[in-house]
Amino acid sequence: MRTIHTSEITKNIKEMCIEANLHLASDVEGAIGNAKETEKSSIGKKILGQLQENMEIAASENIPICQDTGMAVVFIKIGQDVHIEGDNLEDAINEGIRQGYVEGYLRKSVVKDPILRENTKDNTPGIIHYEIVPGENIEITVAPKGFGSENMSRVCMLKPADGIEGVKEAVIETVRLAGPNACPPMVVGVGIGGTFEKCAILAKKALTRDLDKHSDIPYVAELETELLEKINGLGFGPGGLGGVNTALGVNVETYPTHIAGLPVAINICCHVNRHITRSI
């Protein structure tokens, strides 16, 4: 049995919130570089160059890549052989978010009540997803999510008879409706299966998978490739101003579901697809 104090969790989440907002993950940075090389539109190529320049300035000046520093989404895998001591775990996670956003001078975008709209002034609480796994480590993924793209996401409760073609149509239609509003080139996370809420979590989690890693399931890997090709065929392009790079990648996650259902969630992210993972 290994003991981990909540102060260690707080410290790491604080650092991760800041790092994720100032430095884009290498897989996304590489995908933007590849998109610039393949982009046929001159204005699209110019926009991709500006995105690269923006990333360089953010890193060198220690300022956010995007003014929308997002709502902090935390995936935390806790080894079943870990004993956590100290504060309440959820309080410790939110304290890390608070410290990161306050001390990192990141924009505070969370409101306490969805209708009354009073800002919490420290970007808490975060959205936390827990998972108990074998082992004696804690793996933390922090993925700040901006809402320009989040607002373009959908959950579609398809019928089993709709099959994989219905899934494709749901994804393409969602991206088509999003258009330039999701700040393309975008990353598209897709969750298939589970229940109404499970497929949405799958889609969110899919956004944290490196873009150069396809699914281990053969038909899902093929689906990812086909969807990316079809999305890029829509022609929105970088900045929504035309081109062949509407999306940088499509990641699909699946889960068992009920015989009567085919839930599908499409979680869109702009080119600032922030995610960072640490193990403690």
C-alpha positions in Angstrom: 0.0 0.0 0.0 1.4 3.4 -1.1 0.4 6.6 0.6 0.1 9.9 -1.4 -0.8 13.2 0.3 -3.4 15.4 -1.3 -0.9 18.3 -1.3 1.0 16.4 -4.0 -2.1 16.1 -6.1 -2.9 19.8 -5.6 0.7 20.8 -6.6 0.7 18.8 -9.8 -2.8 20.0 -10.9 -1.8 23.6 -10.3 1.3 23.1 -12.5 -0.6 21.2 -15.1 -3.3 23.9 -15.5 -0.7 26.5 -16.2 1.5 24.3 -18.5 -1.5 23.1 -20.6 -2.6 26.7 -21.2 0.8 28.0 -22.2 2.2 25.1 -24.2 0.2 23.1 -26.7 0.7 19.3 -26.6 3.4 18.1 -29.0 0.9 15.9 -31.0 -1.3 18.8 -31.8 1.6 21.1 -32.5 2.9 18.5 -35.0 -0.5 18.2 -36.6 -0.7 21.9 -37.2 2.7 21.8 -38.8 1.6 18.9 -41.1 -1.6 20.8 -42.0 0.5 23.8 -43.1 2.5 21.5 -45.4 -0.6 20.0 -47.0 -2.9 23.0 -47.1 -3.7 24.0 -50.7 -5.4 27.4 -49.8 -2.9 30.3 -49.6 -5.0 32.0 -46.9 -5.4 28.7 -45.1 -1.6 28.2 -45.1 -1.1 31.8 -43.9 -3.6 31.2 -41.0 -1.8 28.0 -40.0 1.5 29.9 -40.0 -0.1 32.5 -37.7 -1.2 29.7 -35.3 2.3 28.4 -35.2 3.6 31.9 -34.5 1.0 32.4 -31.8 2.2 29.1 -30.1 5.8 30.3 -30.2 4.9 33.7 -28.6 2.8 32.0 -25.9 5.7 29.7 -25.0 8.4 32.4 -25.0 6.3 35.1 -23.2 4.6 32.7 -20.8 1.1 33.8 -21.8 -1.9 31.6 -22.7 -2.2 30.2 -26.3 -5.8 31.3 -26.3 -7.7 33.9 -24.3 -10.3 31.3 -23.4 -8.4 29.3 -20.9 -11.3 26.9 -20.6 -13.1 25.0 -17.9 -10.7 22.6 -16.2 -11.6 19.0 -17.0 -9.7 16.4 -14.9 -9.5 12.7 -15.6 -7.9 10.9 -12.6 -7.1 7.2 -12.4 -6.4 6.1 -8.9 -4.6 2.9 -8.2 -6.5 0.6 -5.9 -3.3 0.1 -3.8 -3.0 3.8 -3.1 -4.0 5.3 0.2 -4.8 9.0 -0.1 -4.3 11.1 3.1 -4.8 14.8 3.8 -7.7 16.8 2.6 -10.8 15.6 0.8 -9.7 14.5 -2.6 -12.2 16.6 -4.6 -11.3 19.7 -2.6 -7.6 19.0 -3.2 -8.2 18.8 -7.0 -10.2 22.0 -7.0 -7.6 23.7 -4.9 -5.0 22.8 -7.6 -7.3 24.3 -10.3 -7.8 27.4 -8.1 -4.1 27.9 -7.6 -3.3 27.3 -11.2 -5.8 29.8 -12.6 -5.1 32.5 -10.0 -1.3 32.3 -9.7 -1.0 31.6 -13.5 -3.1 34.7 -14.3 -5.4 32.6 -16.4 -8.9 33.8 -17.3 -11.6 32.8 -14.9 -14.6 31.6 -16.9 -16.7 29.5 -14.4 -20.0 30.8 -13.0 -21.4 29.4 -9.8 -24.9 28.9 -11.1 -25.8 28.3 -14.8 -28.8 30.7 -14.6 -27.6 33.4 -12.1 -24.2 33.6 -13.7 -22.1 34.8 -10.8 -18.4 34.2 -11.6 -16.5 32.1 -9.0 -13.4 34.2 -9.6 -11.0 31.2 -9.5 -12.3 28.9 -12.3 -13.5 26.3 -9.9 -15.1 23.9 -9.6 -13.6 21.7 -12.3 -15.2 18.8 -14.1 -13.7 15.6 -12.5 -13.9 12.1 -13.8 -12.7 9.3 -11.4 -11.5 5.8 -12.3 -10.2 3.1 -10.0 -7.5 1.0 -11.7 -4.9 -1.6 -10.6 -1.6 -0.5 -9.1 -0.2 2.1 -6.7 0.0 5.2 -8.8 -2.3 8.1 -9.6 -2.5 9.2 -13.2 -3.9 12.7 -13.8 -4.9 14.2 -17.1 -5.9 17.9 -17.2 -7.7 19.1 -20.3 -8.8 22.8 -20.2 -11.8 23.0 -22.5 -12.9 26.3 -24.2 -16.5 26.8 -24.9 -16.4 28.2 -28.4 -16.0 24.6 -29.6 -17.8 23.0 -26.6 -21.0 24.8 -27.6 -20.8 23.1 -31.0 -20.9 19.5 -29.6 -23.9 17.1 -29.6 -25.2 13.9 -28.3 -27.3 11.8 -30.7 -29.4 8.9 -29.5 -29.4 6.8 -32.7 -31.3 3.5 -33.3 -29.3 0.3 -33.6 -30.5 0.0 -37.2 -28.8 3.3 -38.1 -25.5 1.4 -37.7 -22.1 2.7 -38.6 -23.5 4.8 -41.5 -25.7 6.6 -39.0 -22.7 7.3 -36.8 -20.9 8.8 -39.8 -23.8 11.0 -40.7 -24.2 12.2 -37.1 -20.5 13.2 -36.9 -20.4 14.9 -40.3 -23.6 16.8 -39.7 -22.4 18.0 -36.3 -19.2 19.3 -37.9 -21.1 20.9 -40.8 -23.4 22.7 -38.3 -20.4 23.9 -36.3 -18.7 25.3 -39.4 -16.3 28.2 -38.6 -17.7 28.6 -35.1 -15.5 25.9 -33.6 -12.3 27.7 -34.7 -11.0 25.2 -37.2 -8.8 23.3 -37.8 -10.6 21.4 -35.1 -10.1 18.1 -33.3 -13.2 15.8 -33.2 -13.7 13.4 -30.3 -16.4 10.8 -30.8 -17.9 8.5 -28.2 -20.0 5.5 -29.3 -22.0 3.3 -26.9 -22.7 3.2 -23.2 -25.6 5.4 -22.2 -26.6 9.1 -22.7 -23.9 10.4 -20.3 -21.3 7.7 -20.9 -20.9 8.4 -24.7 -20.3 12.1 -23.9 -17.5 11.2 -21.4 -16.0 8.9 -24.0 -16.0 11.7 -26.6 -14.3 14.1 -24.1 -11.8 11.5 -23.2 -11.1 10.8 -26.9 -9.8 14.4 -27.3 -7.0 13.6 -24.8 -5.6 10.8 -27.0 -2.6 11.7 -29.1 -3.5 12.5 -32.7 -0.8 10.1 -34.0 -2.3 7.1 -32.2 -5.3 5.4 -33.8 -7.7 3.1 -32.0 -6.5 -0.5 -31.4 -9.8 -1.7 -32.8 -9.4 -2.2 -36.6 -12.9 -1.0 -37.7 -12.6 2.1 -35.3 -9.2 3.0 -36.7 -10.7 2.8 -40.3 -13.6 5.0 -39.1 -11.3 7.6 -37.7 -9.4 7.8 -41.0 -12.6 7.9 -43.1 -14.3 10.6 -40.9 -11.2 12.8 -41.1 -11.2 12.6 -44.8 -14.9 13.4 -45.1 -14.6 16.3 -42.6 -11.7 17.8 -44.5 -13.8 17.4 -47.7 -16.3 19.9 -46.2 -14.0 22.7 -47.2 -14.3 25.0 -44.2 -10.5 25.0 -43.8 -8.3 26.9 -41.3 -10.2 29.8 -39.7 -13.3 28.8 -41.7 -11.9 30.7 -44.7 -11.6 27.7 -47.0 -9.1 24.9 -47.4 -8.5 21.2 -47.1 -7.7 21.2 -43.3 -11.0 21.6 -41.5 -9.9 19.0 -38.9 -6.5 17.9 -37.5 -7.8 14.6 -36.3 -10.7 12.4 -35.3 -10.5 10.2 -32.3 -13.2 7.6 -31.6 -13.8 5.7 -28.4 -16.4 2.9 -28.0 -18.1 1.1 -25.1 -20.7 -1.7 -24.7 -24.3 -0.5 -24.9 -27.9 -1.7 -24.6 -29.5 -3.8 -27.3 -32.1 -1.1 -28.0 -29.7 1.8 -28.4 -26.8 3.4 -30.2 -25.7 6.5 -28.3 -23.2 8.8 -30.1 -21.5 11.9 -28.8 -19.5 14.3 -30.8 -17.2 16.6 -28.8 -15.6 19.2 -30.9 -12.4 21.0 -29.9 -10.7 23.9 -31.6 -7.1 23.7 -32.7 -6.1 24.6 -29.1 -6.7 21.0 -28.0 -5.0 21.2 -24.5 -4.2 18.1 -22.6 -1.4 17.1 -20.3 -0.9 13.8 -18.3 1.3 13.1 -15.3 1.7 10.0 -13.1 2.5 10.4 -9.4 
